[in-house]
Amino acid sequence: MPQSAEHTGRMRESIAHHTKILDELSALRKDAAKQKQMNRLVDINLKIKRLESQLAANQSALNGNPL
C-alpha cells in the first residue's frame, strides 16, 4: 500500500522526535542517578515524567492512533 510523500515525511519527523526524546530521557536519568540535592532530583523526575508522556503520545501516533 503506497503512502503519500507527506505521510512519509510526517513519519520521519515522528521517528526523529521519538529518538530525540529517548536521548533526552537517557541524559536526564544519568543526571538523576548522580544528583544528591533533593529539590534538583524532583525537578529532573518531573522532566522525565513529562518526556515519558510525550514519548507515549508519539508512540501512539507512530502506531497510527493519533491522540
SULMOUR-V19779 format. One record per backbone hydrogen bond with DSSP energy under -0.5 kcal/mol. CO is the residue of the C=O (numbers start at 1). NH is the residue of the N-H. E is the energy in kcal/mol with one decimal. If there is no record, write none. Layout:
co=CO nh=NH e=E
co=CO nh=NH e=E
//
This chain:
co=4 nh=8 e=-2.3
co=5 nh=9 e=-2.3
co=6 nh=10 e=-2.2
co=7 nh=11 e=-2.3
co=8 nh=12 e=-2.3
co=9 nh=13 e=-2.3
co=10 nh=14 e=-2.4
co=11 nh=15 e=-2.5
co=12 nh=16 e=-2.5
co=13 nh=17 e=-2.5
co=14 nh=18 e=-2.5
co=15 nh=19 e=-2.4
co=16 nh=20 e=-2.2
co=17 nh=21 e=-2.4
co=18 nh=22 e=-2.3
co=19 nh=23 e=-2.3
co=20 nh=24 e=-2.4
co=21 nh=25 e=-2.7
co=22 nh=26 e=-2.3
co=23 nh=27 e=-2.2
co=24 nh=28 e=-2.6
co=25 nh=29 e=-2.6
co=26 nh=30 e=-2.0
co=27 nh=31 e=-2.3
co=28 nh=32 e=-2.7
co=29 nh=33 e=-2.0
co=30 nh=34 e=-1.2
co=31 nh=35 e=-1.2
co=37 nh=41 e=-2.2
co=38 nh=42 e=-2.5
co=39 nh=43 e=-1.8
co=40 nh=44 e=-2.4
co=41 nh=45 e=-2.6
co=42 nh=46 e=-2.2
co=43 nh=47 e=-1.9
co=44 nh=48 e=-2.4
co=45 nh=49 e=-2.4
co=46 nh=50 e=-2.2
co=47 nh=51 e=-2.5
co=48 nh=52 e=-2.6
co=49 nh=53 e=-1.9
co=50 nh=54 e=-2.1
co=51 nh=55 e=-2.7
co=52 nh=56 e=-2.2
co=53 nh=57 e=-2.2
co=54 nh=58 e=-2.6
co=55 nh=59 e=-2.7
co=56 nh=60 e=-2.2
co=57 nh=61 e=-2.1
co=58 nh=62 e=-2.4
co=59 nh=63 e=-1.8
co=60 nh=65 e=-2.8
co=61 nh=64 e=-1.3
//
